[in-house]
Amino acid sequence: MVVLDMDSSNNFDGCLRILYVVFAFLSAFFLGLLKALLVGPIAASILIGGNVGVILVMFPPHVAWTVYTLIKTNKFDALLKAAILVVLPVLFGVWLGLSIACSVLVGLGYGYFTPWVSTFEAFRHDSESKKFYHCLVDGTWGTIEGSCTVVTDFADICYHSYPIYLKELRGSPASNEHPPVRFIHVPGLIIAGVIGVIVDIPLFTAIVIVKSPYMLFKGWFRLMHDLISREGPFLETACIPIAGLTILLWPLIVVGSILVTILSSVFIGLYASVIVYQERSFRRGIAYVIAMVAEFDEYTNDGLYLREGTFLPKPRYRRKKASNSSEHSGGGSHGKFGSGSTEHSARFVPNLAPSRSVREAIQEVKMVQIWGAIMRSCETKGKELLDAGAIIPADLYETLKAKNSHEGAIIGVGLPCVSLLHTLLYSIKAGSDGFVMVEGVEITYLNRPNDKLFDWFFQPMLVVKEQIRSMKLVEGEEKFLQKVVLFGNDTQRIEAWNNGSVIPEEALRAAQIQGISRRMTGMVRSVSKLPTYRRRFRQVIKALISYSTGEECGGATVRSNSMRSVASIDSIV
């Protein structure tokens, strides 16, 4: 009888748990739908209207800047420049149509789905009162603020990042590695790109459509298995509604993977023209087109746990291996968009590996954590440099007024370089295989974000770190390197700041330090062109201005002076 009572009690508890899960899921589903209908039109209107407005307002300057760059650059010969000028109106028309269409799709998706998903995310809070509160509040005003942030970042890209790219294109001379493109090369480049599009789009589409039923049913099987066995996302009861939404929306995820893969295949096929230009071989461009199909088939097989490898041919399309990149093709280096292009498209095929719990997933370092750590480190080092007298408030104001990182370089480039140098030196002394950020966060190959954009900077930073380690700098040389990365070519500021640095007597060692400084400066300039960076870094500068104003004041006047400094900052902006 006792056993029967215990069994009946367990069954009753199980029924209550199921009823709670069903009620929580349905409540979150309909509440999220209601919030999406209320908030979605406002957020979508802001995002669509803002982005389209930026596109239309910046369109005439973009045309003028692009034409001027095309005329001034030495990357193309005169005949090719004339040919590009003829087809440039068509390219601008395509850009205008695609950018407006993408703005509409992103605005609708962000505006309507963010409030909906945020309602399910609220179940991660511990107490029931917090769950109820966040179910009502999350995804409402935050979604509207997020729409404004997206518009701000997009405007920064159009007004600041794009002109910097063009300026670098005008200023970079042709080299032996990448000689100028001549008009006689254009037919081969065009034919390779067309062949790439004609071959890759239908084959990529056929591969992903053939495997989509397997992706759909195996994904459902994996999620249902986790639900029954209480594994993966179903391990924590609070996250069951989120996982239930994943089961419901899994067909949409599969369809989205198909569409994004097809879209990616367009750019992967067009990249055959770049391969022809880089390798100076039409045959290698065609080999790239064939190899990409095989690599995409192999990546999808790995992601869906099908048979290993692929039966499709993978010809070699690079003359030699790249030393710092992983090898995915038959010996080719992929650079930024080579075989890594297939990785980029295959990433949108959902990985059906056994799911981990939410608590395990949170242990990974995310890009948002890295951005936050970078900005906190810049703010900390900025305060130290202000206290040491290395930088002054005038430098901060100059950077706020600057249009890009080339102006106000002491703060815009030098301060992030000093922060990066501090991270590299601290990581070396700590014996880390990766990087030790502020607050003790360590980034290694094991926990780094699975983000292609991050990979472009992770490996070069490791190379610089190993170069610094191999030089075995003494303390005086470290401080000299700090001055060089902070002030760049401003010898007057370098000599004025006495931080105990020692200039190496050996010319070779001084040249090595200068070389490290140039590499770090180049990386920081590249990072400064990324979305969200400029907005976040300007917040750091404003915080440093408030800090410098507060240090000069005393006692009760600190707060009022800080408020006045913030007001003056806003007037400058």
C-alpha positions in Angstrom: 0.0 0.0 0.0 2.8 2.3 0.8 4.4 1.6 -2.6 1.1 2.2 -4.3 0.7 5.5 -2.5 4.2 6.5 -3.5 3.6 5.6 -7.1 0.3 7.5 -7.1 2.0 10.5 -5.5 4.8 10.4 -8.1 2.2 10.2 -10.9 0.3 13.1 -9.5 3.5 15.2 -9.3 4.3 14.3 -12.9 0.8 15.3 -14.0 1.2 18.6 -12.2 4.6 19.2 -13.8 3.1 18.5 -17.3 0.2 20.8 -16.6 2.5 23.6 -15.4 4.7 23.2 -18.5 1.7 23.3 -20.9 0.1 26.2 -19.1 3.4 28.1 -19.0 4.0 27.5 -22.7 0.6 28.5 -23.8 0.6 31.6 -21.6 4.0 32.7 -22.9 2.9 31.9 -26.5 -0.2 34.1 -26.5 1.3 36.8 -24.3 4.3 37.0 -26.6 2.0 37.1 -29.6 0.0 40.0 -28.0 3.2 41.9 -27.3 4.5 41.3 -30.9 1.2 42.7 -32.3 1.5 45.8 -30.0 5.3 46.5 -30.1 6.1 45.0 -33.5 4.6 47.8 -35.7 6.4 50.5 -33.7 9.8 48.8 -33.6 9.5 47.7 -37.3 8.5 51.2 -38.3 11.5 52.7 -36.5 14.0 50.2 -38.0 12.6 50.3 -41.5 12.1 54.0 -41.6 15.4 54.7 -40.0 17.5 52.4 -42.2 15.7 53.4 -45.4 16.1 57.0 -44.5 19.9 56.5 -44.0 20.1 54.7 -47.3 18.4 57.4 -49.2 20.2 60.3 -47.5 23.6 58.7 -47.9 23.0 57.5 -51.4 24.3 60.7 -53.2 27.5 60.9 -51.0 28.1 57.2 -51.5 27.9 57.6 -55.3 30.3 60.6 -55.2 32.7 58.8 -52.8 32.7 55.6 -54.9 33.2 57.4 -58.2 36.1 59.5 -56.8 37.7 56.4 -55.3 37.4 54.6 -58.6 39.1 57.4 -60.4 41.9 57.8 -57.9 42.7 54.2 -57.1 45.6 52.4 -58.9 44.0 49.0 -58.4 42.5 49.1 -62.0 43.8 50.3 -65.3 42.2 53.1 -67.3 40.1 50.9 -69.6 38.7 48.9 -66.6 37.9 52.1 -64.8 35.9 53.4 -67.8 34.0 50.0 -68.0 33.2 50.1 -64.3 31.9 53.7 -64.6 29.5 52.5 -67.4 28.0 49.7 -65.3 28.2 51.6 -62.0 24.6 53.0 -62.3 23.3 49.4 -62.5 25.3 48.4 -59.5 24.0 51.3 -57.5 20.4 50.4 -58.5 20.9 46.9 -57.3 22.4 48.1 -54.0 19.5 50.5 -53.5 16.9 47.8 -54.2 18.6 45.1 -52.1 19.4 47.3 -49.2 15.8 48.6 -48.9 14.4 45.1 -49.3 16.7 43.7 -46.6 15.8 46.6 -44.3 12.2 45.7 -44.6 12.7 42.0 -43.9 15.0 42.7 -40.9 12.6 45.3 -39.5 9.7 42.9 -39.7 11.6 40.0 -38.3 13.2 41.9 -35.4 10.1 44.0 -34.6 7.7 41.1 -34.4 9.8 38.1 -33.2 11.9 39.8 -30.5 9.0 40.5 -28.2 7.7 37.1 -28.7 11.0 35.3 -28.0 11.7 37.6 -25.0 8.5 36.4 -23.3 9.9 32.8 -23.3 13.3 34.0 -22.2 11.7 35.4 -19.1 11.2 31.9 -17.7 14.9 31.7 -17.0 14.5 33.8 -13.9 14.4 32.0 -10.6 11.4 33.5 -8.6 7.9 33.3 -9.9 7.4 37.0 -9.3 10.3 37.9 -11.5 9.1 35.5 -14.2 5.7 37.1 -14.3 7.2 40.6 -14.3 9.7 39.9 -17.1 7.1 38.1 -19.2 5.1 41.3 -19.2 8.0 43.8 -19.6 10.7 42.0 -21.6 10.7 42.7 -25.3 8.6 45.8 -25.1 10.6 49.0 -24.6 13.8 47.0 -25.0 12.8 46.1 -28.5 12.1 49.7 -29.4 15.4 50.8 -28.0 17.1 47.9 -29.9 15.5 49.2 -33.2 17.0 52.6 -32.5 20.4 51.0 -31.8 20.3 49.1 -35.1 19.6 52.3 -37.0 22.4 54.1 -35.2 24.9 51.3 -36.0 23.8 51.2 -39.6 24.2 54.9 -39.9 27.8 54.6 -38.4 28.6 52.0 -41.1 27.3 54.2 -43.9 28.8 57.5 -42.7 32.0 56.4 -41.1 33.1 52.8 -42.0 32.4 52.9 -45.7 34.4 56.1 -46.3 37.4 54.6 -44.4 37.3 51.5 -46.6 37.3 53.7 -49.7 40.2 55.8 -48.3 42.2 52.7 -47.7 41.5 51.5 -51.2 42.7 54.9 -52.6 45.8 54.9 -50.5 46.9 51.3 -50.8 49.4 50.9 -53.7 49.4 47.8 -55.9 51.8 45.1 -54.9 53.4 42.1 -56.4 51.1 39.9 -54.5 48.0 41.7 -55.8 48.9 43.6 -59.0 46.4 45.9 -60.6 43.5 44.4 -62.5 43.6 45.2 -66.2 40.7 45.3 -68.6 42.1 42.3 -70.4 41.5 40.2 -67.2 37.8 41.2 -66.9 36.4 38.6 -69.3 38.0 35.8 -67.4 36.8 37.2 -64.1 33.3 37.6 -65.3 33.1 34.2 -66.9 34.4 32.5 -63.7 31.9 34.4 -61.6 29.0 33.5 -63.9 30.1 29.8 -64.0 30.3 29.9 -60.2 26.8 31.2 -59.8 25.4 28.8 -62.5 27.0 25.8 -60.9 26.9 26.5 -57.2 23.3 27.9 -56.8 21.5 24.8 -58.2 23.9 22.3 -56.6 23.8 23.9 -53.2 20.0 24.1 -53.5 19.8 20.5 -54.5 22.0 19.4 -51.6 20.1 21.4 -49.0 16.7 20.5 -50.2 17.5 16.7 -50.5 18.8 16.8 -46.9 16.1 19.1 -45.5 13.5 16.3 -44.7 16.3 14.5 -42.7 17.1 17.8 -41.0 13.5 18.3 -40.1 12.7 14.9 -38.7 16.0 14.2 -37.0 15.8 17.7 -35.4 12.3 16.9 -34.1 13.5 13.5 -32.9 16.5 15.1 -31.0 14.3 17.7 -29.4 11.6 15.1 -28.4 14.2 12.8 -27.1 15.6 15.6 -24.9 12.0 16.4 -23.7 11.3 12.9 -22.7 14.7 12.2 -21.1 15.0 15.8 -19.6 18.3 16.5 -21.2 19.8 19.4 -23.0 17.5 22.5 -23.0 14.9 20.5 -21.1 17.2 19.9 -18.2 16.1 23.1 -16.4 12.4 23.4 -15.9 12.5 27.1 -16.4 13.7 26.7 -19.9 11.2 24.1 -21.0 8.8 26.7 -22.6 11.7 28.1 -24.7 12.5 24.6 -25.9 8.9 24.0 -26.6 8.9 27.1 -28.8 11.9 25.6 -30.6 10.0 22.4 -31.4 7.1 24.5 -32.7 9.2 26.7 -34.9 11.7 24.0 -36.1 10.1 23.8 -39.6 10.6 27.6 -39.9 14.3 27.1 -38.8 14.8 24.5 -41.5 13.2 26.7 -44.2 15.3 29.6 -43.1 18.4 27.5 -43.3 17.5 26.5 -46.9 16.9 30.1 -47.9 20.1 31.5 -46.3 22.2 28.7 -47.8 20.8 29.5 -51.2 21.5 33.2 -50.7 25.1 32.3 -49.5 25.7 30.2 -52.6 25.4 33.3 -54.8 28.3 35.0 -53.1 30.3 31.8 -52.9 29.9 31.3 -56.7 30.9 35.0 -57.4 34.0 34.5 -55.3 35.4 32.4 -58.1 36.3 35.7 -59.8 38.4 36.6 -56.8 40.2 33.3 -56.9 41.0 33.8 -60.6 42.4 37.3 -59.8 44.4 36.1 -56.8 45.8 33.0 -58.4 46.0 34.4 -61.9 44.6 31.2 -63.2 41.1 30.6 -64.8 41.5 26.8 -64.2 41.9 27.3 -60.5 38.8 29.5 -60.4 36.8 26.6 -61.9 38.5 24.2 -59.5 37.3 26.4 -56.6 33.7 26.2 -57.9 33.8 22.4 -57.9 35.6 22.2 -54.6 33.0 24.4 -52.9 30.2 22.0 -53.8 32.1 19.1 -52.3 32.9 21.0 -49.1 29.4 22.1 -48.6 28.2 18.5 -48.9 30.9 17.4 -46.4 29.9 20.2 -43.9 26.2 19.3 -44.1 27.1 15.6 -43.6 29.0 16.5 -40.5 26.3 18.8 -39.1 23.5 16.2 -39.7 25.6 13.2 -38.6 25.4 11.5 -41.9 28.3 9.5 -43.5 31.7 11.1 -43.2 33.3 13.0 -46.1 31.8 13.3 -49.6 32.0 11.4 -52.8 32.2 14.6 -54.8 35.6 15.7 -56.2 37.6 18.4 -54.3 40.3 19.8 -56.7 43.1 21.9 -55.3 42.5 25.6 -56.1 45.4 27.3 -54.2 49.1 27.1 -55.1 50.3 26.7 -51.6 48.9 26.2 -48.1 48.2 29.1 -45.7 50.2 28.8 -42.5 47.6 30.2 -40.1 44.3 28.8 -41.4 42.7 25.5 -41.1 42.7 23.3 -44.1 39.3 22.4 -45.5 40.0 21.8 -49.1 42.5 19.6 -50.9 45.3 21.8 -49.8 43.9 25.3 -50.4 44.0 28.2 -48.2 40.7 30.0 -47.9 41.5 33.4 -46.5 38.4 35.3 -45.5 36.0 33.9 -48.0 37.6 30.9 -49.6 36.6 27.5 -48.3 35.5 29.4 -45.2 32.6 30.5 -47.4 31.3 27.0 -47.3 31.7 27.1 -43.5 29.7 30.3 -43.5 26.8 28.8 -45.5 26.9 25.5 -43.7 26.6 27.3 -40.4 23.0 27.9 -41.2 22.3 24.2 -41.4 21.3 23.4 -37.8 23.7 21.2 -36.0 21.9 18.1 -34.6 24.5 17.1 -32.1 23.3 16.1 -28.7 22.0 19.2 -27.0 23.7 20.6 -23.9 21.9 22.2 -21.0 21.4 25.9 -20.9 23.8 26.1 -17.9 26.5 24.4 -19.9 26.0 26.7 -22.9 26.3 29.8 -20.7 29.8 28.8 -19.8 31.0 29.7 -23.3 32.4 33.1 -23.9 30.0 35.1 -26.1 30.7 38.0 -28.4 28.7 40.3 -26.1 31.0 39.4 -23.2 34.1 40.2 -25.3 32.7 43.5 -26.5 32.0 44.4 -22.9 35.4 43.3 -21.7 37.1 45.3 -24.4 35.3 48.5 -23.6 35.8 48.1 -19.8 39.5 47.6 -20.4 39.7 50.7 -22.6 37.9 52.7 -19.9 40.2 51.4 -17.2 43.4 52.1 -19.1 42.0 55.5 -20.1 41.5 56.5 -16.5 45.1 55.3 -15.7 46.5 57.4 -18.6 44.5 60.4 -17.5 45.9 60.1 -14.0 49.4 59.7 -15.4 49.0 62.8 -17.6 49.7 60.8 -20.8 46.4 62.0 -22.3 44.4 65.1 -21.5 40.6 66.0 -21.8 41.4 67.9 -25.1 42.4 64.5 -26.7 39.0 63.1 -25.7 37.0 66.1 -27.1 39.1 65.9 -30.3 38.2 62.3 -30.8 34.5 63.0 -30.2 34.6 65.6 -33.0 36.6 63.4 -35.3 34.8 61.8 -38.3 36.8 58.6 -38.2 39.6 56.8 -36.4 42.3 58.5 -38.6 41.4 61.8 -36.8 41.9 61.9 -33.1 44.1 58.9 -33.4 45.6 59.1 -29.9 42.3 58.1 -28.3 40.6 56.5 -31.3 43.5 54.2 -32.1 46.1 54.6 -29.3 43.9 53.9 -26.3 42.5 50.6 -27.7 46.1 49.6 -28.7 47.3 50.2 -25.1 44.4 48.2 -23.8 45.2 45.4 -26.2 48.9 45.5 -25.3 48.0 45.2 -21.6 45.8 42.2 -22.4 48.6 40.5 -24.4 51.3 41.2 -21.8 49.1 40.0 -18.9 48.1 36.8 -20.9 51.8 36.1 -21.5 52.7 36.5 -17.9 49.7 34.4 -16.8 50.9 31.6 -19.1 47.5 31.5 -20.9 47.2 29.7 -24.2 44.7 32.4 -25.3 43.8 35.8 -23.8 43.0 36.8 -20.3 40.5 39.7 -20.3 39.4 42.0 -17.5 37.6 40.3 -14.6 39.6 37.1 -15.2 37.7 36.0 -18.3 40.0 33.8 -20.4 39.4 33.2 -24.2 40.9 30.1 -25.7 40.3 27.9 -28.7 38.0 25.8 -26.5 35.6 28.5 -25.3 35.9 31.2 -28.0 32.8 32.3 -29.8 31.9 30.2 -32.9 31.9 33.3 -35.0 33.7 33.7 -38.4 34.2 37.4 -37.8 35.9 36.8 -34.5 38.2 34.2 -36.1 39.6 36.8 -38.5 41.1 38.6 -35.5 41.7 35.8 -33.0 44.5 34.1 -35.0 46.4 37.4 -35.9 46.2 38.4 -32.2 47.7 35.1 -31.2 50.5 35.7 -33.7 51.3 39.1 -32.2 51.2 37.6 -28.8 53.7 35.0 -29.7 56.0 37.6 -31.3 56.0 39.6 -28.1 56.6 36.5 -26.0 59.6 35.5 -28.2 61.1 39.0 -27.9 61.2 38.7 -24.1 60.8 42.4 -23.5 62.1 43.9 -20.3 60.0 46.3 -18.4 61.5 49.4 -19.9 60.9 48.1 -23.4 57.3 47.2 -22.6 56.7 50.8 -21.5 58.4 52.0 -24.7 56.1 49.9 -26.8 53.2 51.3 -24.8 54.2 54.9 -25.7 54.6 53.9 -29.4 51.2 52.3 -29.7 49.6 55.2 -27.9 51.1 58.1 -29.7 52.0 56.5 -33.1 54.2 58.9 -35.1 53.7 61.9 -32.7 57.4 62.1 -31.5 56.7 65.2 -29.5 54.1 63.5 -27.3 56.4 60.4 -27.1 59.2 62.5 -25.7 57.0 64.5 -23.4 55.6 61.5 -21.5 58.2 60.1 -19.1 56.9 56.7 -18.1 60.2 55.1 -17.4 60.6 53.6 -20.9 63.9 52.5 -22.4 64.6 52.8 -26.1 66.4 49.6 -27.3 70.0 50.3 -28.3 69.9 47.6 -31.1 68.3 49.0 -34.2 66.9 45.6 -35.1 65.1 45.3 -31.8 63.7 48.8 -32.1 62.5 48.0 -35.6 60.8 44.8 -34.2 58.9 46.9 -31.6 57.9 49.4 -34.3 56.6 46.5 -36.4 54.5 45.1 -33.6 53.1 48.6 -33.0 52.1 48.9 -36.7 50.4 45.5 -36.7 48.4 46.3 -33.5 47.4 49.7 -35.0 46.2 47.9 -38.2 44.1 45.4 -36.2 42.6 48.2 -34.1 41.7 50.2 -37.2 40.1 47.1 -38.7 38.0 46.5 -35.5 37.0 50.2 -35.4 35.1 49.7 -38.7 32.9 47.0 -37.3 29.2 47.6 -36.4 28.5 48.7 -32.8 32.2 49.5 -32.1 31.9 53.2 -32.7 28.8 53.6 -30.6 30.3 51.7 -27.7 33.6 53.4 -27.9 32.0 56.9 -27.8 30.3 55.8 -24.6 33.7 55.0 -23.2 35.0 58.5 -24.2 32.1 60.2 -22.6 32.7 58.3 -19.4 36.4 59.3 -19.5 35.4 63.0 -19.9 33.1 62.8 -16.9 35.9 61.1 -15.0 38.4 63.8 -15.9 36.0 66.5 -14.9 35.2 64.9 -11.6 38.9 64.5 -10.8 39.5 68.3 -11.2 36.6 69.2 -8.9 36.2 68.6 -5.3 33.6 67.2 -2.9 30.0 68.1 -3.5 30.6 69.8 -6.8 31.7 66.7 -8.5 28.2 65.5 -9.5 27.1 68.9 -10.8 30.3 69.3 -12.8 29.9 65.8 -14.2 26.3 66.6 -15.3 27.5 69.8 -17.0 30.3 67.8 -18.7 27.7 65.2 -20.0 25.6 68.1 -21.3 28.6 69.6 -23.1 29.4 66.2 -24.6 25.9 65.9 -26.0 26.1 69.3 -27.5 29.4 68.2 -29.3 27.7 65.1 -30.5 
